[in-house]
Amino acid sequence: MRKKVLRRKKFIIILLAILVLMPVSANAVDFYFLGIKSQWIKEANWGHVALGAVSSFTSHIAGHFLYSKLKYMDVEFHGVRETVEEDDYSDSDMRNIARAGFVLQHGINLALRFSSVKDSDFSRGFTIVTALETWTYRLYSRDVGDFQVIDKNGGDGDGEHLFFCALSVIEVIRIEW
């Protein structure tokens, strides 16, 4: 029970940090909400934003898939969830396949930040979904999820979640709106 309370406290601290780091300001013509300029919302190519969003989500799943294939792991995919028989693999392999989704997703996002498309609507969609998925991951995967697998196999799931959340804040702040 104590671990759940600590996770909630960490989540609240992360959420407050995000809100503090992304201030809201307004004027008569344009305004910013959580660091996003309202003019961009009006003028964005939403097809490109959606493509970036879907690509972000897909890259997370692809990270798990690629790692499993590289290590010859038997993984069953059930829509957006994957399962692995934990008894068949080392703790290290289990931690690595668990973190592989976020590693690939954030790796691609960082590569986009340093590419010629860094300020494109595709890149913004990718970054927004990467951040939202990272920040809310503990909410929709409370009992079974990447960070729980890391915890169960000798890692620090909370610490890694905090790292990826902080990385997401940096990624969102770097966007030119």
C-alpha atoms as one frame of an Amber mdcrd trajectory, in Angstrom:
protein
   0.000   0.000   0.000   2.839   2.371   0.871   4.355   1.917  -2.607   1.077
   3.042  -4.241   1.025   6.189  -2.096   4.633   6.953  -3.088   3.792   6.451
  -6.768   0.850   8.846  -6.492   3.050  11.434  -4.787   5.709  11.090  -7.500
   3.062  11.408 -10.199   1.654  14.576  -8.556   5.157  16.045  -8.278   5.837
  15.276 -11.964   2.513  16.794 -13.007   3.147  19.952 -10.978   6.650  20.263
 -12.455   5.200  20.015 -15.951   2.614  22.692 -15.238   5.202  25.016 -13.675
   7.675  24.556 -16.537   5.023  25.260 -19.175   3.456  28.566 -18.153   0.190
  29.984 -19.419   0.147  33.575 -20.695  -2.393  35.500 -22.703  -2.921  38.690
 -24.643  -5.687  40.010 -26.879  -4.387  38.458 -30.115  -2.618  35.258 -29.196
  -2.021  33.129 -26.125   0.032  30.204 -24.921  -1.427  27.216 -23.123   1.063
  24.762 -21.599   3.668  26.219 -23.933   1.569  25.773 -27.097   0.866  28.901
 -29.114  -2.816  29.281 -30.038  -1.897  30.470 -33.547  -0.272  27.076 -34.209
  -3.490  25.312 -33.168  -5.417  27.354 -35.732  -2.898  27.004 -38.585  -1.558
  23.449 -38.125  -1.808  20.809 -40.818  -3.764  18.356 -38.694  -3.138  15.472
 -41.096   0.586  15.819 -40.440  -0.002  16.192 -36.700  -2.110  13.003 -36.699
   0.548  11.142 -38.703   3.186  12.182 -36.168   0.918  11.129 -33.304   0.257
   7.676 -34.788   3.967   7.291 -35.586   4.869   8.056 -31.970   2.455   5.498
 -30.611   3.567   2.909 -33.182   7.256   3.499 -32.438   6.661   2.550 -28.800
   5.211  -0.810 -29.796   7.949  -1.249 -32.421  10.605  -0.795 -29.723   9.278
  -3.801 -27.821   8.936  -5.797 -31.043  12.468  -5.013 -32.290  14.096  -5.864
 -28.973  12.184  -9.129 -28.760  13.305 -10.103 -32.272  16.944  -9.140 -31.627
  16.999 -11.313 -28.495  14.903 -14.153 -29.995  12.233 -13.683 -27.339   8.773
 -15.176 -27.730   6.398 -12.255 -27.361   2.666 -12.286 -27.878   1.118  -9.033
 -29.020  -2.469  -8.296 -27.997  -3.339  -5.024 -29.679  -1.336  -2.425 -27.783
  -0.152  -4.865 -25.103   2.544  -7.470 -25.307   3.204 -10.403 -22.995   6.382
 -12.358 -22.352   6.841 -15.479 -20.218   9.100 -13.939 -17.587  10.410 -17.278
 -16.326  12.058 -17.939 -19.696  14.326 -14.867 -19.698  16.818 -13.101 -17.442
  15.883 -10.127 -15.282  18.080  -7.974 -17.498  16.244  -9.057 -20.666  12.898
  -8.381 -19.010  13.971  -4.885 -17.922  15.344  -4.146 -21.392  12.261  -5.277
 -23.304  10.139  -3.240 -20.887  12.128  -0.053 -21.486  12.645  -0.664 -25.232
   9.367   1.038 -26.190  10.176   4.303 -24.459  13.833   4.172 -25.556  12.915
   3.912 -29.250  10.059   6.432 -28.956  12.198   9.057 -27.223  15.207   8.236
 -29.414  13.218   8.983 -32.550  11.821  12.111 -30.926  15.323  13.360 -30.121
  16.451  12.562 -33.673  13.527  14.634 -34.979  14.615  17.552 -32.767  17.974
  17.658 -34.572  16.650  17.079 -38.089  15.438  19.408 -40.818  11.809  18.609
 -39.880  12.206  19.581 -36.214   9.561  22.330 -36.379   7.152  20.498 -38.675
   3.601  19.593 -37.710   4.589  15.907 -37.976   7.369  16.433 -35.430   5.067
  18.393 -33.132   2.439  15.628 -33.274   5.108  13.021 -32.532   6.469  15.033
 -29.605   3.058  15.808 -28.105   1.927  12.165 -28.138   5.295  10.948 -26.847
   5.010  13.361 -23.929   1.358  12.589 -23.197   1.922   8.831 -23.338   4.930
   9.133 -21.035   3.275  11.457 -18.532   0.061   9.428 -18.292   1.544   5.934
 -18.573   1.113   5.124 -14.875  -2.555   6.148 -15.022  -3.630   3.633 -17.641
  -1.215   0.811 -16.806  -1.436   0.649 -13.042  -1.018  -3.097 -12.502   0.789
  -4.286 -15.616   3.080  -2.130 -17.695   6.637  -1.380 -18.688   7.681   0.263
 -15.424   6.051  -2.445 -13.299   8.032  -5.090 -15.243  11.204  -3.095 -14.580
  10.357  -2.991 -10.839   9.515  -6.702 -10.733  12.826  -7.634 -12.342  15.164
  -5.703 -10.070  15.085  -2.246 -11.658  13.750   1.139 -10.589  10.560   1.632
 -12.593   9.681   4.847 -10.773  13.116   6.311 -11.426  12.984   5.404 -15.101
   9.469   6.824 -15.423  10.676  10.048 -13.827  13.623  10.163 -16.256  11.372
   9.734 -19.318   8.897  12.303 -17.929  11.704  14.839 -17.480  12.979  14.070
 -20.981   9.457  14.691 -22.304   9.338  18.095 -20.632  12.617  19.030 -22.326
  11.363  17.722 -25.676   8.136  19.749 -25.476   9.910  22.929 -24.347  12.287
  22.724 -27.328   9.445  22.886 -29.857   9.198  26.164 -31.791   5.478  26.985
 -31.862
